[in-house]
Amino acid sequence: MSRAVGGRRREIRIRIAIEGARKVLRRLGSLLFLGRRGGWVWFPDAMEEDLEEAKTIILMGGDIGGTNSRFALFKVDVSDEIMARGPMDHPPFEIVYAKNYLNEDYSMFRDVMTEFFADAEHHSDFARTPHFHLTACCLAVAGPVDDGRANFTNRGWVIDSQDIKEWFGFEHVRVVNDFVASGYGILTLMETEVTVLQEGKYSQSAPIAVLGAGTGLGECFLAPNWSPYGSFYDAYPSEGGHVEFAPKTDIQFKCLQFLSEKFQGRVSVERIVSGKGLLNVYEFFKSEYPDEFNEGHDHKIINAVEAGAVIASLTYDYTLCAQTMEFVFEVYGTEAGSVALKFLPYGGLYIAGSLAPRNIERLTGQDSSFMKAAINKGRVSPALKNVSCRISNTVENIPIKVVMCEDLGMRGSQLLSYRIFLESKPPAIQAQLPPVTDTLDTMANPDIPAIRKSDGYADGPYKEPHIALTLPPRHAMDITFVAEIAVASSIAASIALIIGFGARSLTRMDLAKGS
């Protein structure tokens, strides 16, 4: 397989290099210098080919879990009307190609992405894209991320944003924690994709909180942020799932003691509220109520790949499983209420992960163990109910919703890719941003260029403008030097085209030989 992967790597890298060289040379040709006026002007009319290519710009999203890697390539609409809306939560894009891969089949993460691009080139519309442009990529990974780098210690993988950027030719790559990506995925939800536990009174300027139990217990929060486009939400990581488990009832105290002995000390909420937590709690009840033990059911649970799923399936057939589920969802509700108190998320408290939608009957209704535990917060309980109360000031009630879909990580990575693309747009597309001339003009440092508006960006409907970046006079260059640059650019463009066709021919020959 390494021989085939090597050939595919070579083919992809050559194609990416060709497209990147052409893009740079075209932009050199469209950048005109106005000699003694001391300024650079970028004319959109000279970027016609680039703008045409932008109609099929390719972005990438990925969700890298412990078992599977999921990738998707998608086109975005970069028309003036769409761009003017800024970082919207439902950007118009079309999936070009998507595929999942089993991680254990690859020794290096780079090989998975290489295989994905090779499959995309040969089996989808991506192969028919004449001038694909890999602009932005966002990967959501299951684990901590430090400075764009994540280590999968159990698999020996290293996922580094800079390495991916250089190897595959992306202009921008971002690696984020998978639950942070899920937070961004919350922004893409439709009303039909959530189950409302409590209506509350939504506030668009308030934080959003997310927690979700699956393999583990993830938590994050979103806060409104300002950009030149207006206000939008950004997601921030949290390790709230690892806070100490605080028991409230006698049976919870007994469980804490049991798990403290099992784990030799500290017990986090995740030890209970998660897929693995279900098995921990089942073992506690098995030791606490030996008379209820059923050997046949126990054999199924202990030998299952996903013991939590088996426990849930035996709820109505096995008393210990029923007790386990009731216990876990009560603690789940308690933690949800604690998250609500910490963030006061009047933008919404979302229950994500796989555990909640698969057992939705245990969350719905104000009499469910989950909801009763969530709002049982003593003197501040009214802050979480469908009423208003006074805690320093009037506090509106908190909307609580269960996310019924399980692809938030992928959705979030796609949304982030789109935002990264917006941040990196060429000036011709960025023209609708609010002017910053007044801010820069007040700065005393002459080395900082000022951005000013030119014809076409004033009153009335948006028109394609001319954007000028004015530099201090001492940066002025002789017009003959500019002419030399123009001639050199033309020659370089011709050479690039020759190299491009030659490289493609060599690639075909190389692949035909089976290398």
N, C-alpha and C positions, 0 to 999 in steps of 0.2 A: 504493500500500500504506500510505503514511503516514496517509491519511484514515481507512482502516479501523482501523489500529492506534490512532489517536487516540481513535476512538469506543470501542474496547475498553478502553483505559486508563481513560476516563471512567467506564465502566460498572463496572469492577472497583474503582476508588477509591471510588465512591459506596457500593457494597455493603459494602466493608471498613469505611468510616466509620460506616455504619449499625450494623453488628454491634458495632463497638468502642464506640460510644456506648451501645448497649443494655447491653452487658456492664458498663461503668462504673456506669451508673445502677442496675442490679440489685444490684451489690455495695455501692453506697452505702446501698441500702435494707436490706441484711442486716447492716450494721455498726452495732451498738448501743452506746451510751455509757452507762456506769453512773456518773451524776453525781458524788456526793460520795465514792464509793468510789475514784474516781481511776483507773479502768481501762477499757480497751477490750476488748470480748469479741466474738469472731466465732463466731456460732452456725451450725454446718453445716446445721441444720434449715431455716434461713432462706435457704440457698443451693441449694435443691432444683433450681431451674431450671438454675443454673450447673453443678451436678454432672451433671444429665441431659445437658446439652450436652457435658460433658467426655467422655461416652461416644463421641462422634464427633469428638474433637479431631483436627485435621489438622496433620501435620508435613510438612516438605519436605526432600528431599535432592537434591543436584545434583553432577554431575561435568563440569567445564568444561575440555575439552582444547583443543589448538591448532586442531583441525578441527571437532569436534562439541561440542555442549552437550547433556547428558543430564539430564533432570529426572524426579522422581517425587514424587507426593503420596501419603501413606499415613495411615490411621487407626491409633490406638493404643488398646489396652485399658487403661483406668485404674481397673479394679476394685481394691478394697482388697487382694485377694490378690496381684494383679500388682504393685501399687505397693509392697507390703511387701518385695518381692524386691530393690528398688533397681536400680542400673544394670547389669542383666544383659546378657550378650553376645548373647543371642537373644531380644530383646523381641518380644512378640506383636503384630504389626501386619499390616495388610491394605493392599496397594497399591490406591489408588483410581484413579490415572491416572499413566501414564508415557509419555514421548515424547522422541525425539531430534531435534535440529535442526542444520542445517548452518550453521556460523558465518558463512560468507561471504555469506549472504543478509541479514545484519543489520548496520547501521552502528553500533548501540549495543547494549550488553548488555541494557539495560532493555527494549529492543524484543523480545528473545528471550523474556524472562520474561513480558512482557505477552502475547505470542502464545501461550505455553504455558498461561497461566491462561485465556485466551479459549477455547482448544481444550478445556481440561479442563471448563470450564463448559458447553460445548455437546455434548460427546461422551462423557460418563462419568457414573459414579455421583456424582461431585463436584457435578454440577448438581442432584442430588436431595437433597443434604445441606441440611436446613432451616436450621440455625444453624451454619454452618461457623466454625471458630475457628482462624485461622492463628497457631499458638503459636510454633513454632521452625523455623528453616531453617538448614541447613549446606550450604555450597558448597565443593567441593574443586576447586581451580584449578591448572592446570599452570604453575607459576612461583612465585617468591618472594612471600610475603605479609608486609606491614609494617603492623602496627596495624590489622588487618582490611581492608586495602586491597591490591589486586593490579592491576598494569598489564599489559595485553596490548599491548606496544609494536608488534608486527607487524600488529596489527589496529586499534589506536587505541581499544581498550576500556579502561574503568576499572570494576573490580568493587569496590564499597565497601559494607561491611556496614551502615553507618549509612544510606546512601542507599537500600539495598534495604529496610531496616526501615521507613523513613519512607514510601517510595513504595507498598509492597505491604501494609503494615499488620501485619507480623510483630511479635510482642513481642520476640523475640530472634533475631539473625542472627549466624552465625559463618562467616568465610571462612578456609579453611585450605589449606595446600599439599596437592597431590593425593597425594603419597607419605605424608604424615602421615595422611591419610584412609585410605590403603591399610593403614597400620599398624593403625588401628582395625578395618579390614575383616578383618584376620587373626583378630581375636577372634570373628568370626562363623562361621568355617570349621567344617565338619563333617569327620569322619574320611574320608568318601568323596571329599572335595574336595582331598586332598593325596596326594602320592606320597612315601613315607618313604625317604630315602636312608640314614639312620642312626637307629636307634631311640633310643639314648641313655637317660639317666635323667632324666625330667622333674622339675623343681622348680617348684612354684607360686609361690614367693617370689622367683624369679630373673628377670632381665631377659629380654626377647624382642628379637631383632634381625631386621630385614627388609632385603633388598636385591633389586632387580629390574631387569633390563635389558629395555628396550623401545626407544622412540625415544631415550632417554638411559639413564643408570644412576642409579637412585634408591636411597637408603638412609635408614633411620630406626631408632629403637629404642623399646621400650616398657618402662616400669618400673612396679612395683606402687606404688599410691598409696592413702592412707587417706582414707576418707570416713565420714560417720555411718552409712552402710550397711555398711561393712566395707572390705575390700581389693579394689581393682580396678586395671586397667592404664590408664595414660595414655601416649599416643604423643608423641614429641618429634622435631623435624626434624634432619636432618643433611645436609651436603654432602659426605659421604664419597666419592661417586662422582667427585669432582673432585680427589682426591689424586693425587700423581705416580705414573705407571706405573714400577714397579721391575722391570726384566728380570732373569731368572735363568739363561737359556740363551743360547747364541751367536745363535740365530735371533731371540730376543727383543731382544737388544742391537742387531742389525741393523735390526729393525723400529723400535725407538726412534729410531735415527739417521735412518731414512727419514721418520718422522713429525715429528721435530724440525725437519727441513728444510722439510717441507710446512707446518707450523704456526708456523715461525719461532721455535722455542724450546721452551717447556714442553709436555709431553704428559701428559695425565691418563688415568686408567684408563678413563674414559668414552669417550675417543677410540678405544678398542679394544672394550670390552664394551658394545655397544649396536647398534641397527639401523644407525646411521651408521658405527659402528666396524667393522662387517663389511665395508663398502665400503672403508674406509681400509686394512684389513688385506689385502683382495683386491688393491688397487692395489700394495701392497708386494710381495706374492707375484708379481704380474704383472711387476714390474720385476726381481725377484730370479731368477725362472725363466722367461725369455722363450721357451724351447723348448716349454713347456707351454701357451703361449697359444693360445686358440681364438677366432677372430674372431666367429663366430656367437654363441657363448655370451656373449662380452664385450659384443656389441651389445645383447643382452637385458638384461644387468646395468646397463650405463651409461644406458640409456634408460628404465629402470623407475622408477615412482613410489616403490616400496619396494625398493630394490636389495638390502637384506638378505634379504628374503623370497625373491627370485630366486636369490641365492647359496645359500641353504639348500636350495632345490628342486633345484639342480644338483649337489648334493654327490656323488651316485653317477655323474654323467655327465661331470664336469669336475674334473680333478686340482687345479687352483688353488682351486676352491671347497671341495673336501675338506680341503685344507691350511688354508684360511682358517677353516673351522668348528672344526677341531681346535685351532688356535692360540687362537682367541677363547675357547673353552670351558676351555682350560687356564688362561688368564689370569683368566677368570671364577671358576674354582675357587680360584685363589690369593687373589683379593679376598674371596671368601666366607670362607676360612680366616682372613684378616686381620681381617675384621669379627668373627669368632668370638673371636679373641684380645682384641680391644679391649673387647668387652662381656661376654664369658663368658656367653652367653645360654643358660643351662640351662633357661630357659622355652621355648626353641626358636629355631633359626636357620631362617628361612623364605626360600626363593628364589621371588620373585614375578616379575611382568612377563610379557611375551608370549614372550620368547626361550626360556625354560626349558621351559614346557609343550609348546611346538611342536616341541621337539627333545629330548624327555625321554630318549630312548635314549642321549644323550651325557652324561647325569648319573647314571644308575642304575648300580649295581654299584661295589664298592670298587676295581675295576681301571679304571674310567673315568678319562679324563684330568682330568675335573672333580674327582672325589673324591680322586684321588692328589695333585693340586695343593692341594686344600683342607686336607688333613691333613699335608702336607709342610712342617712348621714347625720343623724342627731339634729342639733339645732339649725344646721344649714340645709336640711333636707328640702325645705320649700324652694330653694334655689334650683333644684333639679326636677321638681314636679311641674305640672301644668298650671302653676300659679306664680304670681310675683310676690316677692318678699323684700324686706329691707335688711341688707347686710352692708352697712356703711351707706349704701345708696340702693336705688331700685335695681333689681337684677331680673332680667327677662328669663323666661324658661328656655331650656336647652333642647333643641331637636335631636332625637336619637334615632338612627337608621341602621339597618343591617344591609350590607352589600351582598347582593345575591349572585354576582359573577366572581370568578376566581382568576381573572387575567389582569388585575390592576397593575402588576409589575410591568408587563409588556406595554400596556396603555400609557403608563407613566413614562417609560423610556421613549416611546414615540413622541409624546407631548414635549418632553425635554429636548429631543432632537430638533423638533420644530422651533422651539425657543432659541436653541443654539444657532440655528440657521438665521433667525431674525436678527440676532445680535451681530451676525457676521455679514449682513447684506451689503452689497456694493452701494456706493453713494446714490446712484440713480434710483435705487429702490427705497433708500432711507429718507427720501426728501420730505416725507410727510411728518417727520419728527419735529417737535416744537423747536423754534430757533434758540440757539444758545449764544448768539452774538453778544447780547448785553452782559452776560456773565464773563465771557472771555475778554471783552473789550475793557473791562474794569481792572484787569490784571496788569501789573506793572512789568512783568517779565516779557521782554520783546521776543524771546526765543519760542514762546508759545504761540502757535498760529491761531488766527481768529477765523471762525467759520461764518460766512455771510451768505445771504440769499441773493439770487440773481433773478433774471426775468423768468416768469412762469410760476412763481410760488408766492401768491398774494391772495387776493380775494377771489371768490367764485370757486367752481369745481376744481378738483386736483388736476394738474397738468404735469407732464414730464418736465422737470426743471433742469436748469444748468446749475450745478453746484460748484462753487469756487472756494478753494482753500487758499487764502491769502497769506503769503509768507513775507517776512521782513525784507526790505530792498537789498540787504547785503547778500541774500541768497540768490540774487538774480544771476542768470547765466547768459553767456554770449549766444546770440541766435545761430551762429555758425555751428556751435557745438550741438545745438538742438538738431540742426539739419543732419549732422553726422550721426546722431542717435537714430534719427528717422531712417537713414540709409542702412545703418547697421541692423535695425529692427527688421527691415524688409528682407535683407539677406538672411538673417537668422530665421525668419519665418519660412523662407524657401527651404533652408537646410532642414528645419524641423519636419516639414512635410515629407521630404525625401527620406529622412531617418524613420519617420513614422511608418511609411509604406514598407520600407525595408525591414523594420523590426517586426511588423505583422507577418511578412513573408517568412522571416526566420522562425517566428513562433510556430507557424503552421508546419514548417519543415521539421522543427524540433519535436512537435507533438506527433507528427506522422511517424517519426522514428521510434516513438514510444518512450522517449526520455522524460 
